[in-house]
Amino acid sequence: MEEKRTGCSNQEWLDGVYDKLLVKMKAECERIGTMIPYTTGKDGKYHDIEEGPWGIGFWTNGFWPGMLWQMYEATGDEEYRKAAVGVEERLDVLLRSPETVDHDAGFLFLLSSVANYRKTGDKDARRRGLMAASTLSARYNLDGRFIRAWNDEMAKMTEHFGGGDIRGWMIIDCMMNIPLLYWASEETKDPRFRKIAVNHAKTAQQYITRPDGSCNHIVAFDPDSGAYLNNPGGQGYESGSSWSRGQSWAVYGFALSYRHTGDETFLDTAKRCAHYCIANLAVNDWLPLVDFRAPAEPVKYDSTAAMCIACGLLEIAEHVSEHEKRFYIKAAYRILRACDAKFANWDPETDSIMTGGTFFYHDPTGENTEVPIIYADYYLIEAILRLKGKALFEW
Ligand code: GLY
């Protein structure tokens, strides 16, 4: 069937992109090394994060080492390991100034230190991972039973989506950070970290996901009493809409909470969010709009959401029956192949693979709309390597 539609089978497509990935990443690793890339500049090249406005604490700074660890797992090439360790050493400064870290400690340290520890057993990497888990745990709001999003400095930036007092905010994105806490409990046999993660996930289930599988980006609680207040709009079109990257965090994040806890309600939530995403992608040639409930025009895509949804589907596929598995894997292939055809750049002489990434819907400059974004490449690589049976589990 897939062969009829596109001229090659899924296996042939996978083998082809894997070969291109080996060439592209080898060249990128030689060029980029311990630089920390986010997006390409006007010159089409990656620049170090510390040259731009975002700085060393930016939430995406773990994705490059995460990619390098994936490639090290797949190939055993020492150059990937050395570059990943070099980036991890640069991130160490964050643990000595924890006010620069927020709920995204998971993205930063799961994909650098914890990946290193999982692969090599390095003691410093373990120490960094556990320090990051402690920093993340300290953000737990006891009465609201959630991990606080962002720090006060973000209030200014969040004004365009209803900012102001953000002390009582939780966001769907954090479902991808709490695996750091599951890891810390698995590692230390101390249940405290896991309990915080489970409570946070239960609160997200109650207040973020909706019955049809769509979800909010943000929930605002009273920071003192923990009482529910409202749902500010966030990075999607508006409050009540459906930001596709938020949807992707829900699909993959709840599937991961199931993996780490065995709580069937998390798997059910992941599947519900996955089915909603699949339905919305299927009616749009498997291409990801920035928001599934934005007006029909202008059309804005976000490849990052699609890549993360694909990984979430592959994670769900690991926890369901053989018959069900086919559905999730087939949908993942559809998404990956559609985005490969529309957004991928496999030229090894140029930086980044996936174009078409969008940071948030209402981007006033357009500079962060449909551009290469590092985490689209991370999730693309993870998905390809999962399908090849060569991925490192980093969550
Ligand atoms: N976690 C921030 C974002 O998805 O843009």
Residues whose N, C-alpha, C, O or C-beta is under 5 A from the ligand:
A	BS01	LIG	D173 R245 F359
